[in-house]
Amino acid sequence: MAFRREIAFKLYLKEISNGKYDKEERVLTLSNGLKVRRVHVIGTVVSKYEGKEKNYLALTIDDGSDTIRLKVWGEDIPKLASIEIGDTVDVIGRIREYGGELYISPEIVRKIEDPNFEILRELEMIKSYVSRRGKTEELEVEMVPEEIDKREQLLRLIEEKDYGEGVSMDTLSEELSLDEEELSDLIIELLNEGEIYEPKPGVYRRVL
């Protein structure tokens, strides 16, 4: 049997700060009861702090609803080193808590250069917020073999057709025998799970 990788939920920072964190389980329970471990957020960097020994780096991001810090240590410092105050970043990571402060331990951090991407992400955030209202259980969904095959086929195709700038939705649609809605659903799943990312609207790349 196969299970999906834990979903990175698209959240507003206020939803995180209003949640209740279980340190033992390393899970955040949102105000609607939904339990999450991985999050997908976007925000503008408003402060940057580097430890004196240069073995610690923290960024504070603001999405208009609240702020939160991204923290890295040691070999993970390069994930944040090139990000500066004023940059807008797209972040996938895990919620952690220390000393009463919730923060994000980032897995992937991407600087957003295209303003159209910000608009698209905001629309996705609204859609995600509306769709999860009322959901009260953690999503750990069993997958059937056919679903796994389609996912793997899509991931392989993105790798094979990516010559440095990503693969367009049109190319994926031409190569795969999936209807538009099914392909779109698979892409959204892979984006949420951090398997792929969208460097610009409608173009996708594997996360290495």
FENBEL-V137461 format. One line per field, one symbol per residue. phi: phi as a letter, one per 20 degrees, with the letter a starting at -180 (. if undefined). burial: # if it has 16 or more other C-alpha atoms within 10 Angstrom, else .. Layout:
phi: ???
burial: ???
This chain:
phi: .ccffgfeffcefffffeededffelcddffenfdcddccccadfdbbcdfgeldbbcdddcdndacbedccclfeggfdgeecgofdcdcdadfcbblndebdefecccfedefffffffffffffffffefnfccfecefdegfffgfffffffffffeedpcncfgfffffedecfgffffffffffffemfccdfbgncccfee
burial: .....########.###.###.....#####.##############.#.......########...#######..##.##..##..##########.....#####.#####....##..#...#........................##..##.###.#....####..#..........#..##.######.#####..####..
